[in-house]
Amino acid sequence: MLEIKEDIRVYVFTKPCDMRCGFYRLAELVKSEARLNPLSGEAFVFLSRCRKRVKLLYWDKDGYAVWYKGLEAGAFRVENKDGYEEITRVDLRKLLSGIELNRIKFSKNISEKVRI
């Protein structure tokens, strides 16, 4: 099971990504598209064109790790813009559960330990 730490930042790339990309190509997208450091320990989320697949890239102490999920029905609900946006780990959990993010309103002091 993937555990997201409390202090981690999560970035969702809203532009569709080729799901054939591996660790190093995804890390290169983080550097070139967002000008962020893929070795920072933050989580980077990539979505397929059809929004039925998602990959999550993060640095896990001694190497890259990728978490991958494909939906049998439905799609991940994220606006199709060109770029990326930062979301909370609670938003990430909701996104991976299939909840549309633009309909959610969170209070600022959520401090639950989220395990996904």
N, C-alpha and C positions, 0 to 999 in steps of 0.2 A: 504494500500500500504506500502511496506517495504521501509524505508529510510535508506541509508547507509551514515554515517557521513564521513566528509572529512578526518579525521585523523585515521580512523579505518583500521586495517590490516585484510586482507582476506587470509585464508589458504585453499587450495583445496587439499583434500586427494585423490590421484590418484588411490590408491588401491580400488577395489570395496568394497562397504559396504552393509550389510544386511539392506534393507529399512524397516524392521520390528522394528529396533532399536528405542527406545524412547529417551527422553531427557537425562536420566542418563547414558544409555549405550553409547550414542554418546559422552557425556562429558568424560566418562571413556576412550574411544578411543583417544580423544584429549590428555589426560594425559599420557596414556601408549604408544601410537604410536609416538606422536610428542613431548612429554615431554613439553607441553604448558599448560597454565592455562586457563581452559574453563570459569572461572569467570572474565577474563581480559576485557571483552567487545568486544573482537575481533570476527570476523565471521569465522565459520568453515564450509566448503562445502564438502558434501559427495555424491558420485555418485553410482548408482546401477551397477551391473555387465553388464547389457545390455546397460547402458548409456542412458536409456530413462527416468530415474527418478533422481531427485536431492533433497537433504535436506540441509538446511542451519541452523546451530545452532548458537545462540548468547545469551549472558547474557543481559537481558533487565531490568536493575536497581534492580528489586526485584525477578527475577526468570528467568529460561531458556525459550527461545522462539524458535520454529522451524518453518521454512518456507519450504513448500514442493511443488514441481512442477513435473508433469509427462507429457511427450510429447505423442501426438497421433501418430505422424509420425516423422521419423528422430531420431537423437541421439545427446546428448551433446558431443562436440568434445574436448576431453582431452586425452592426451597420457596415456596409461595404464602402469604406473610405480608403483613400490612398495615404497610408502612414501607419501610425501606431498610437496607442493610448495606454496610460497606466491605470490599472484597476486594483482593487483590494483583493486580498486572498479570499475573503468572503464572496466577493463578486465572481472570482474564479470558480469557486465551488458551485455557485449558482449557475454559471455559464456551462460547466461540465455536466450539470444536472438537467440542462435543457431549458432553463428559465431565461426569458428575454431580459437583458440587462437594462434597457432604457425604461422598463416599467418598475424597477426596484428602487426603493428609497430606504437608505440605511441611516441609523442614528450614528453619530460620530464616535461614541464610546463603546463600540463592540469589542470585547476582549476575550471572546471564547476561543478555545484551542481548536482549530479546524484541522481535521484529518481528511485528506482526499486520497 
